[in-house]
Amino acid sequence: MDDEAVLVWLDTVIPSKTGEQLSELDKIILQQVWLGRKYLEIADFYGCTEGHAKDVGSKLWKLLSKVMRQKITKSNCRRVLEKCFRKAGTISGLFDYQITSHDSSVEIPPTPLLEGGLCLKETKQENINFIGRNDAIDRIDNLVNLGSKVIVIQGEGGLGKTTLAQQYLHSQEFDVVLELLMAKETQNITSAQRVVEEWLKYDLAQEPGLEFGVTLGRLKRQLHSKRIGILIDNLEPALDGKGRFIVLHRNYIELLRILTDARIQCTTLITSRDRLCEPELNVTHYRLPGLDEIAWLQYFSNRGMAIALPTLQKIHHAYGGNAKAMGILCGSIQEDFDGDMIAYWQENHADPLAVTDLKNLAASQINRLQKLDSQAYRLLCRLGCYRYQDVSTVTTSGLLSLLWDVAPEQHHQIIASLKNRSLIECCKGEYWLHPIIRAEAISRLRNSENWEITNHKAAEFWTDSVQTIESFQDALQALEAYYHYIEINQFELAGKLIIKSRNNQWGQFLPLGSTLYRMGLIQPILDAIIYIINRIEDNTKVSELYNILGDLYWIGGKVEAAIAYQEKTIDLAKQSLDLINKQENKQTFYYYRMLEVDSLLSIGLYKIDLWELSESADLFQQVINLAQNTAYHPWAEKAAVCLSLVNSYLEQYSSAYLLADECYKSITAEQTIEKTGRFAYFIQILGQTYINLADLDKAKEMFLMALKFAEESHYTQVKAKSLNGLAEIYRRQQEFESALKNHLAAIELLDKIGAKCDLAEAYFQLSLTYQGMENEVESRVNIDKAIRLFSEIEAPKQVGKVSEQRTVIN
């Protein structure tokens, strides 16, 4: 709509009702807001301060609200004024169209034609695919202005609930919009804890806590400080027959309780076919109606179809204005009936099921596809195997991978057939199925002979599509293959996928499971391994899965469980080694020995966190004895660094210094600097060793080297431990201000990632710094924090060590 026309209208309406007139800045604000500009941009355009523009804007919205007799704000002014403008008779037709007589006075060619000699004359339209929802947008706006924090947009499938919610949220001035696409099937629903963790980590640049309550608290702080929009799409799989959350997902109540807090700057839209009936949650329901006839008229007209108005009215009535039905019908009429709406309805009007049920409509359209294009039909059914969940779309390659039995020259035609019939959604080379279409497709696929091979092909596609894991999206995409193998009970292949090694962003060649947990995807890989571990018979896979499980539990602060899993790895590896002829099975022998060495090294690290130093030293020495000057020599190098640290703790300074200097020469040698990525964790360990040996120059050199890598590669744990080490150096040099700065930075990072052992040590070191500053109160407070954390991870020797220091302070 022309903003100038609305301004001319307002120049007439406002003086007649209030006696006031719009100022030049008023008009500028209206014009710029019409174009989606922010106040800062408006101020720059007009030549005033942002504050002045906001003040004038505030008065303008109050004036317009008085004149129009409804609340008008900066975010809704265009929609409300357009609506009022139309009602005033300036424009007829609800969606920027004019219906005019078809006579010689019409200058624009009268297309598309309507029965009765009428035509549509198009005016400016911003988005031809989002039509007929101005009233719905206004309704949501009014609910938000009245204080609704969580709005459930309810209605049957295909009404356009998701499209409406997305359009509304992305049209507002939110700092960030978070989206949760609920799984289409109940067994695949993502836990509330994982959802919030991913929002914090990947959308809000915050680290989640280890406990759900802590994670929710961090989300709440973000909701207080930022304007955030949230979409929770397709909620009904998480609800039981009474509209309450199913037992496994009651944690969503805790999330929604946060989102309904009146004090936060957040608007949450939920789409659902079912009503949400949790009495303790204060949510507002909005029943979304079907699109009206004018919207359908516009949709078909935009696609160049000859419209038979009475027929269109009958079709619209039959399908209740369903938006998805509109798209499917339009595609079918164009593709199968050459755009002849009347012919389509003559053949299909007698089908009573299609009148009331979109699922039946989808089934009927798929049945027709089966008759007209059997190859496209097979592809549609196969596409039902994709989950469209963690990875919500599939590339063209994903479609082609399911056409293994079709000649390549026919691929484009088959995909086009689905697009033309609106049976597949597409945007910029990415494809997905509407939930209703997908449900029908996967149902048919399960009952066909292609179920198993289709999942195999899909799994191979996901695996082959990720060669190097450099991003969160890469990690999720690589994991998708796991779910296809689970669908067809191929647990061995699922396990093989988790231990499949790839290059990653740290320059390491690691199993998928190990890379995932280093990127923060702890819960999904933990759940995946636990589900299959007892269903796998191959000891090779089981032993490596135990190895990964050990690290997962260590990161989560469950150190004893971590040790138990690593010991299981060692037992299985030794059993296998006893049965292997080293000369005949060199590769297999290497594999099991590597697992044994790696698990011994891991347990040694875990023992340091428990302050069981003698046991730790023995384990590192075992690694050195097994690995030194062999194919496993990198593990010997790491173990030597760790042993030097343990010896320095045990006050065996001579042996500690000898080992440390050998490691220092190796690390700083020119040819090994490129290996910093895979060795970064151990470089900061060497830095701690040199602190204990009072060689602060080398300690600082090591910490700075590790810190540089950590900052470049976002390795949070190494960064935090390096900062804590530098703080200890500053304390020893009496530079307390710098020490405190680094301590606090380290504690903030460790708290974000939930590294309990490292956090406890950081609090302990901070207490020593406060002690050096003769601040006994703060020193005692931080020692108590360290004791509490060490108690939680069940490390009694650490508790004893720290408690001794508290006695000194007291």
Buried (B, 14 or more C-beta within 10 A) or exposed (E): BEBEEBBEBBEEBBEEEEEEEBEEBBBBBBBBBBEEBBBEBBBBBBEBEBEEBBEBBEEBBEBBBBBBEBBBBBBBBBBBBBBBBBEEEEBEBBBBBEBBEBEEEEEEEBEBBBEEEBBBBBEEBEEEEBBBBBEBBBBBBBBBBEEBBBBBBBBBBBBBBBBBBBBBBEBBEBEBBBBBBBBBEBEEBBBBBBBBBBBBBBBBEBBBBBEBEEBBEBBBEBBEEBBBBBBBBBBBBBBEEEBBBBEEBEBBBBBBBBBBBEEBBBBBBBBBBBBBBBEEBBBBBBEBBBBBBBBBBBBBBBBEBBBBBEBBEBBBEBBBBBBBBBBBBBBBBBBBBEBBBBBBBEEBBEEEEBBEBBBBBBBBBBEBBBEBBEBBBBBBBBBBBBBBBBBEBBBBEBBBBBBEEBEEEEBEEBBEBBBBBBBBBBEEEEBBBBBBBBBBBBEBBBEBEBBEBBBBBBBBBBBEBBEEBBEBEBBBBBBBBBBBBBBBEBBBBBBBBBBBEBBBBBBBEBBBBBBBBBBBBBBBBBEBBEEBBEEBEEBBBBBBBBBBBBBBBBBBBBBEBBBBBBBBBBBBBBEBBEEBEEEEBEEBBBBBBBBBBBBBBBBBBBBBBBBBBEBBBBBBBBBBEBBBEEEBEEBBBBBBBBBBBBBBBBEBBEBBBEBBBBBBEBBBEEEEEEBBBBBBBBBBBBBBBBBBBEBBEBBBBBBBBBBBBBEEBEBBBBBBBBBBBBBBBBBBEEBBEBBBBBBBBBBEBBBBBBBBBBBBBBBBBBBBBBBBBEBEEBBBBBBBBBBEBBBEBEBEEBBEBBBEBBEEBE
